[in-house]
Amino acid sequence: MLKITTLNLNGIRSATTKGLERWLAQHAPDFMGVQEVKAQAADVHGRFDALAGLRGHFHFAQKKGYSGVGIYTRHEPSDVLAGFGVPEFDDEGRYLELRFDTPTRRLSIISAYFPSGSSGPERQEAKYRFLDAMGAHLRSLQASRAFILLGDVNIAHQPIDLKNWKGNQKNSGFLPEERAWMTRLIQEVGLVDVYRALHPDVTEEAYTWWSNRGQAWAKNVGWRIDYHLATPDLAALARDAEVYKAERFSDHAPLSIRYDFRL
């Protein structure tokens, strides 16, 4: 059994001061995909290279204090790929893929941080460009290997995935075009939203992000924007899922899913 977690850190230094490493030691995932590391290689070296016995691999943004993704793992990959071949977004540190290949298996664990478009029209257009490029990449990847993408996708797919869906239909993260992209990813590319496959009807317990405005956390006015997106063969091995909310390391909550396979 493999336990796999995804968490947007909103800054690795901030998250670790709030007890993330202790939580990792207690909950012992085999993999943790992280997003919004908000650090550079020099900041990570000697302090965050490993946490609770898991070795970290990273793709940093060129801009300091911005974006960045990583994967902490108990297993040594056969290959590490930083970026997915689109310079505009690779410069922002949004994609890291660890490969675990043998003569009989081609498997990847991916950490990805999709852009937010909430700061204005320019970033929303960048988000659409990212979705186009990422959709094509995942379609191509799915044709050749099994994978689980862990990430902050910055999209709530269905009304069940956020508290105030009626009031957010014109807001980034719940726009019709973004939601349609998710539908195509599932229906045409064939990827599985693993949490939703396990829990098709869960509402408030499924939220993974809360705005810092108002009393969003206290009132559980949340969004489900953090995902495990898996190829069907791996998704079929998912056994249970948990959104951990007893402590807060970030404005996101860790989403952990256990899969019935081993490397």
C-alpha positions in Angstrom: 0.0 0.0 0.0 1.3 3.5 -0.9 0.1 6.6 0.8 0.3 9.7 -1.4 -0.3 13.2 -0.3 -0.6 16.6 -2.0 -0.4 19.9 -0.3 0.0 23.5 -1.4 2.5 24.8 1.2 2.0 28.6 0.6 5.7 28.8 1.4 7.8 25.9 2.7 9.4 28.0 5.4 6.0 29.1 6.7 4.5 25.5 6.6 7.4 24.0 8.5 7.2 26.5 11.3 3.6 25.4 11.7 4.5 21.7 12.3 4.5 20.2 8.9 7.6 18.0 9.5 6.1 16.6 12.7 2.9 15.8 10.9 4.8 14.1 8.1 6.6 11.9 10.7 3.3 10.9 12.2 1.3 10.3 9.0 4.2 8.8 7.0 3.2 9.2 3.4 5.4 7.5 0.8 5.1 10.6 -1.4 4.1 14.2 -0.8 3.7 16.5 -3.8 4.0 20.1 -2.7 3.2 23.3 -4.5 4.0 27.0 -3.9 7.3 26.2 -2.3 8.2 29.9 -2.6 11.9 29.3 -2.2 15.1 28.8 -4.3 17.7 26.1 -4.3 19.9 28.0 -1.8 17.0 28.3 0.6 16.2 24.6 0.5 19.7 23.2 0.6 20.7 21.9 4.0 17.3 22.6 5.6 14.4 21.3 3.4 16.3 18.8 1.2 14.6 16.1 3.3 11.7 16.1 5.7 10.8 13.3 8.1 12.9 10.8 6.2 11.5 11.8 2.8 14.0 13.1 0.1 12.9 16.2 -1.7 13.1 16.9 -5.5 12.2 20.4 -6.7 11.4 22.6 -9.7 12.0 26.2 -8.6 10.7 29.4 -10.2 13.1 31.8 -11.6 11.4 34.6 -9.7 12.3 34.6 -6.0 9.5 33.9 -3.5 7.2 32.7 -6.2 5.5 29.4 -7.2 7.8 26.3 -7.2 6.9 22.6 -6.8 8.4 19.6 -5.3 8.0 15.9 -4.4 9.1 14.3 -1.2 9.6 10.5 -1.6 10.8 7.4 0.2 11.6 5.8 -3.2 14.5 6.6 -5.5 13.3 7.6 -9.0 14.8 6.3 -12.2 14.5 9.8 -13.7 13.5 13.4 -12.6 12.0 15.8 -15.1 11.6 19.5 -14.2 9.2 21.3 -16.5 7.0 20.0 -19.3 8.6 21.8 -22.2 6.7 25.1 -22.2 9.2 27.9 -21.4 6.6 30.4 -20.2 5.5 28.1 -17.4 8.6 26.1 -16.9 10.2 29.4 -15.9 7.6 29.7 -13.2 8.4 26.3 -11.6 5.1 24.6 -12.1 5.8 20.9 -13.0 8.0 18.2 -11.6 7.8 14.5 -12.6 9.5 11.6 -10.9 9.7 8.4 -13.0 9.9 4.9 -11.6 10.6 2.7 -14.6 11.5 -1.0 -14.8 11.4 -3.4 -17.7 7.8 -4.2 -16.8 6.5 -0.8 -15.6 6.4 2.8 -16.7 5.1 5.0 -13.8 5.3 8.7 -12.9 4.4 10.7 -9.9 3.9 14.4 -10.8 3.5 17.6 -8.8 1.9 20.5 -10.6 0.8 24.0 -9.7 -1.7 25.4 -12.1 -1.8 29.2 -12.5 -4.5 31.3 -10.8 -6.3 33.9 -12.9 -7.8 35.8 -10.0 -5.4 38.7 -10.2 -6.8 40.0 -13.5 -7.5 39.3 -17.2 -3.8 38.9 -18.2 -3.2 36.1 -15.7 -6.5 34.5 -16.7 -5.3 34.4 -20.3 -2.1 32.9 -19.1 -4.1 30.3 -17.2 -5.9 29.3 -20.4 -2.6 29.0 -22.3 -1.4 26.7 -19.5 -4.5 24.6 -19.6 -4.1 24.1 -23.4 -0.5 23.1 -23.1 -1.0 20.9 -20.0 -4.0 19.2 -21.6 -1.9 18.2 -24.6 1.0 17.1 -22.4 -1.1 14.9 -20.2 -2.9 13.4 -23.3 0.5 12.5 -24.7 1.9 11.2 -21.4 -1.2 9.0 -20.8 -0.6 7.2 -24.1 2.8 6.0 -22.9 2.8 5.6 -19.1 0.7 5.4 -15.9 0.8 8.4 -13.6 -0.7 10.2 -10.7 -0.7 14.0 -10.9 -0.8 15.7 -7.5 -1.6 19.3 -7.6 -3.3 22.6 -6.9 -5.3 22.8 -10.1 -7.0 26.1 -9.1 -10.3 24.8 -10.6 -13.4 23.6 -8.7 -15.0 21.3 -11.2 -18.6 21.1 -10.2 -21.0 23.0 -7.9 -20.5 20.3 -5.3 -16.8 21.4 -5.1 -17.3 24.8 -3.5 -19.5 26.4 -1.0 -20.8 29.4 -2.9 -21.0 28.1 -6.4 -23.8 30.4 -7.5 -21.9 33.5 -6.6 -18.6 32.3 -8.2 -19.7 31.5 -11.7 -17.9 34.6 -13.1 -14.8 34.2 -10.9 -11.5 32.5 -11.8 -11.5 29.0 -10.6 -15.1 28.3 -11.4 -15.4 29.8 -14.9 -17.3 27.7 -17.5 -14.2 27.4 -19.7 -12.1 26.1 -16.8 -14.7 23.6 -15.7 -15.1 22.4 -19.3 -11.4 21.8 -19.5 -11.7 19.5 -16.4 -14.6 17.7 -18.0 -12.6 17.1 -21.2 -9.6 15.8 -19.1 -11.9 13.3 -17.5 -14.2 12.3 -20.4 -11.8 12.6 -23.4 -8.3 12.2 -22.1 -9.5 9.6 -19.6 -8.0 10.7 -16.4 -9.7 10.0 -13.1 -10.4 12.6 -10.3 -9.5 10.0 -7.7 -11.1 11.7 -4.6 -14.4 12.2 -6.4 -14.4 8.6 -7.6 -14.0 7.5 -4.0 -16.5 10.1 -2.6 -18.9 11.1 -5.3 -21.3 12.9 -3.0 -19.1 14.5 -0.4 -19.5 18.3 -0.2 -18.1 20.4 2.8 -15.6 17.6 3.9 -14.0 17.7 0.5 -12.8 21.3 0.5 -9.1 21.8 0.4 -8.6 25.6 0.3 -10.1 28.5 2.1 -9.7 32.2 1.4 -7.9 34.3 4.0 -10.7 36.8 3.7 -13.5 37.0 6.2 -14.3 33.9 8.2 -13.9 31.4 5.4 -12.0 28.8 7.4 -14.2 29.2 10.5 -17.4 28.9 8.5 -15.9 26.3 6.1 -16.6 28.4 3.0 -14.1 26.4 1.0 -13.2 25.1 -2.5 -11.9 21.7 -3.6 -9.1 22.7 -5.9 -6.4 20.2 -4.9 -6.4 16.9 -6.8 -5.1 13.5 -7.5 -5.6 13.0 -11.2 -4.6 9.5 -12.2 -4.6 7.2 -15.2 -7.5 4.6 -14.8 -5.2 1.7 -14.0 -3.8 3.5 -10.9 -7.1 5.2 -10.0 -8.7 1.7 -9.7 -6.2 0.9 -6.9 -7.3 3.8 -4.7 -8.7 2.6 -1.4 -9.4 5.6 0.8 -8.9 9.3 1.0 -8.6 11.9 3.7 -8.5 15.7 3.8 -6.6 16.6 7.0 -8.0 19.6 8.9 -7.1 19.1 12.5 -4.1 21.4 12.0 -3.3 24.1 9.5 0.1 24.3 7.8 -1.2 26.6 4.9 -4.4 28.0 3.5 -4.7 24.6 1.9 -5.2 21.2 3.6 -3.3 18.0 2.8 -5.2 15.5 0.7 -3.9 11.9 1.2 -5.0 8.8 -0.8 -3.9 5.2 -0.2 -3.3 3.1 -3.3 -3.1 -0.7 -3.2 0.2 -1.1 -5.0 3.9 -1.0 -4.3 7.0 0.2 -6.2 
